[in-house]
Amino acid sequence: MKKNKAQSTLEYAVLIIVIAAALLAMQAYFKRGIQGRARSSADEISGGLMYAPGETTAQSTVTRSITEGARSYTETTDSGEKNISENTFEMNQQTSRQDTIAPPADMTESESDE
C-alpha cells in the first residue's frame, strides 16, 4: 500500500514538472501573440503609419498675431504739459517647419536595422 502511495505521489510530481516545462516552453509563443495583437491594434489606430528611423517626418506650424491699439495721454512735468499719442502696432508671423526624425547618434547600424 505504501509503495502504491509513493508511486502515485511520484507520478503527480512528474506530471506537475511536465506541465510546468510545457508552460515555460510556450511562454515565447504567448508573448509573441500578445505583441502581435498590440501591434495590430496600434496599426489600426494609426492607419498603418509607424515610426521608422530616418524616414519619419514631423510638421509643425506656429502662427502668432500681435495687435496693439492707439492711445493718447497728457504728461505733466515741471517744464509743462506734453500731449503724447502712440499708434497701433500689428504683427503677424507664421512659421512652418518639417523635420526628419533620425535615430539617436549612439545607435549602431545593427540596432537600427532590427
C-alpha positions as CSV (number, residue, x, y, z in Angstrom):
1,M,0.0,0.0,0.0
2,K,2.8,2.4,0.9
3,K,4.5,1.5,-2.4
4,N,1.4,2.5,-4.4
5,K,1.0,5.8,-2.5
6,A,4.7,6.7,-3.1
7,Q,4.3,5.8,-6.8
8,S,1.1,7.9,-7.0
9,T,2.9,10.9,-5.4
10,L,5.8,10.5,-7.7
11,E,3.5,10.3,-10.7
12,Y,1.8,13.6,-9.6
13,A,5.2,15.3,-9.2
14,V,6.3,14.2,-12.7
15,L,3.0,15.4,-14.1
16,I,3.4,18.8,-12.5
17,I,7.0,19.1,-13.8
18,V,5.9,18.2,-17.3
19,I,3.1,20.8,-17.2
20,A,5.5,23.5,-15.9
21,A,8.1,22.7,-18.6
22,A,5.4,22.9,-21.3
23,L,4.1,26.3,-20.0
24,L,7.7,27.6,-19.9
25,A,8.3,26.4,-23.5
26,M,5.0,28.0,-24.7
27,Q,5.8,31.3,-22.9
28,A,7.5,32.8,-26.0
29,Y,4.5,31.9,-28.2
30,F,2.1,33.6,-25.8
31,K,4.3,36.7,-25.6
32,R,4.5,36.9,-29.4
33,G,0.8,36.5,-29.7
34,I,0.1,39.4,-27.3
35,Q,2.7,41.6,-29.0
36,G,1.0,40.8,-32.4
37,R,-2.4,41.8,-31.1
38,A,-0.9,45.0,-29.6
39,R,0.8,45.9,-32.9
40,S,-2.3,45.2,-35.0
41,S,-4.3,47.4,-32.6
42,A,-1.7,50.2,-32.9
43,D,-1.7,49.9,-36.7
44,E,-5.4,50.1,-36.8
45,I,-5.4,53.3,-34.6
46,S,-2.6,55.0,-36.6
47,G,-3.8,54.0,-40.0
48,G,-0.7,51.9,-40.6
49,L,1.8,54.7,-40.0
50,M,4.7,53.8,-37.8
51,Y,8.0,55.3,-36.6
52,A,10.8,54.4,-39.0
53,P,14.3,55.9,-38.0
54,G,15.4,58.4,-40.6
55,E,12.2,58.2,-42.6
56,T,9.6,59.6,-40.1
57,T,8.8,63.3,-40.6
58,A,7.1,65.8,-38.3
59,Q,5.5,69.0,-39.3
60,S,4.5,72.0,-37.2
61,T,3.1,75.4,-37.9
62,V,3.1,78.3,-35.4
63,T,1.0,81.3,-36.1
64,R,1.3,84.5,-33.9
65,S,-0.7,87.7,-34.2
66,I,0.0,90.7,-32.0
67,T,-2.1,93.8,-32.2
68,E,-1.8,96.9,-30.0
69,G,-4.3,99.8,-30.2
70,A,-3.6,103.5,-30.4
71,R,-3.6,105.5,-27.2
72,S,-3.0,109.1,-26.3
73,Y,-2.4,110.8,-23.0
74,T,-1.1,114.0,-21.4
75,E,2.1,114.0,-19.4
76,T,2.6,116.8,-17.0
77,T,6.1,117.6,-15.8
78,D,7.8,120.7,-14.1
79,S,8.6,122.1,-17.6
80,G,5.0,121.9,-18.8
81,E,2.4,119.6,-20.4
82,K,3.0,117.2,-23.3
83,N,0.4,115.5,-25.4
84,I,1.6,112.1,-26.3
85,S,0.0,109.7,-28.8
86,E,1.0,106.3,-29.8
87,N,-0.1,104.4,-32.9
88,T,-1.3,100.9,-33.5
89,F,1.3,98.2,-34.0
90,E,0.3,95.0,-35.7
91,M,2.5,92.0,-36.4
92,N,1.5,88.6,-38.0
93,Q,4.0,85.9,-38.1
94,Q,3.7,82.3,-39.4
95,T,6.5,79.8,-39.1
96,S,6.3,76.3,-40.7
97,R,8.8,73.6,-40.2
98,Q,9.3,70.0,-41.3
99,D,11.9,67.7,-39.7
100,T,13.1,64.2,-40.4
101,I,13.4,62.3,-37.1
102,A,16.7,60.4,-37.1
103,P,17.7,57.6,-34.8
104,P,19.9,58.5,-31.8
105,A,23.5,59.1,-32.7
106,D,24.7,56.3,-30.3
107,M,22.5,53.6,-32.0
108,T,24.6,51.2,-34.1
109,E,23.7,50.1,-37.6
110,S,22.7,46.6,-36.4
111,E,20.2,48.0,-33.9
112,S,18.6,50.4,-36.4
113,D,18.1,47.6,-38.9
114,E,16.0,45.5,-36.5
